[in-house]
Amino acid sequence: MIHGAESIGPLGTAWAMIGIRKASKSLSRAVQAAQAQTAFAASFVEFLIRFIFSVMLLLYPAEKFQGHIILLGLELIAVSIRLTKHLSPALDGEE
């Protein structure tokens, strides 16, 4: 952050490495589900998306950084919507 625009490359590379780690976890879940003969398509699609975007960010960190910021924002919105569906009634504020 100290170097301003020059820090986008290292930040993008670090973010790509984190994304590849998350993709490997998604692939692991997909393989485990396939071995257990349960639904694994969602985990496999998650792996593909995470892996493709991570590799793109790793190869072109400065060019793809803005798109990943947008995707991160969309992911945060999706996670917050998913979390609100699982809130207990006591946390909902309506008593």
C-alpha positions in Angstrom: 0.0 0.0 0.0 2.9 2.3 0.6 4.0 2.2 -3.0 0.5 3.0 -4.4 -0.1 1.8 -7.9 3.1 -0.3 -7.9 1.8 -2.5 -5.1 -1.1 -3.9 -7.3 1.2 -6.5 -8.8 2.4 -8.0 -5.5 -1.1 -7.8 -4.1 -2.6 -9.5 -7.1 0.0 -12.3 -6.9 -0.6 -12.8 -3.2 -4.4 -12.9 -3.8 -3.9 -15.4 -6.7 -2.0 -17.7 -4.4 -4.7 -17.5 -1.8 -7.3 -18.2 -4.5 -5.3 -21.3 -5.7 -5.3 -22.6 -2.1 -9.1 -22.1 -1.9 -9.5 -23.8 -5.3 -7.6 -26.8 -4.0 -9.9 -27.1 -1.0 -12.9 -27.0 -3.4 -11.4 -29.7 -5.5 -10.8 -31.8 -2.4 -14.4 -31.4 -1.4 -15.5 -32.4 -4.9 -13.3 -35.5 -4.9 -14.5 -36.6 -1.5 -18.2 -36.1 -2.5 -17.6 -38.1 -5.7 -16.0 -40.9 -3.7 -19.0 -40.9 -1.4 -21.3 -40.9 -4.4 -23.0 -37.7 -3.4 -23.5 -34.5 -5.4 -20.2 -33.0 -6.3 -21.0 -30.8 -9.3 -21.3 -27.6 -7.2 -17.9 -28.1 -5.6 -16.3 -28.9 -8.9 -17.7 -25.8 -10.6 -16.5 -23.8 -7.6 -13.1 -25.3 -8.1 -13.1 -24.4 -11.8 -14.1 -20.8 -11.2 -11.7 -20.2 -8.4 -8.8 -21.9 -10.3 -9.4 -20.0 -13.6 -9.7 -16.6 -12.0 -6.7 -17.3 -9.7 -4.5 -18.3 -12.7 -5.6 -15.2 -14.6 -4.7 -13.0 -11.7 -1.4 -14.8 -11.2 -0.5 -14.3 -14.9 -1.8 -10.8 -15.3 -2.0 -9.3 -11.7 -2.2 -5.6 -12.7 -4.7 -6.1 -15.6 -7.1 -8.4 -13.7 -7.0 -6.8 -10.3 -10.0 -4.5 -10.8 -12.2 -7.3 -12.0 -11.3 -9.3 -9.0 -12.2 -6.4 -6.7 -15.7 -6.5 -8.3 -15.9 -10.3 -7.9 -14.9 -10.0 -4.3 -17.6 -7.4 -3.7 -20.2 -9.7 -5.3 -19.0 -12.7 -3.3 -19.3 -10.6 0.0 -22.9 -9.8 -1.0 -23.7 -13.4 -1.8 -22.2 -14.6 1.5 -24.1 -12.0 3.5 -27.3 -13.1 1.9 -26.6 -16.7 2.6 -25.7 -16.0 6.2 -28.9 -14.0 6.8 -30.9 -17.0 5.7 -29.3 -19.0 8.5 -29.7 -16.5 11.3 -31.6 -17.7 14.3 -34.9 -15.8 15.1 -33.2 -14.3 18.3 -30.7 -12.5 16.1 -33.2 -11.3 13.6 -34.3 -8.4 15.8 -37.9 -9.4 15.8 -39.0 -10.7 19.1 
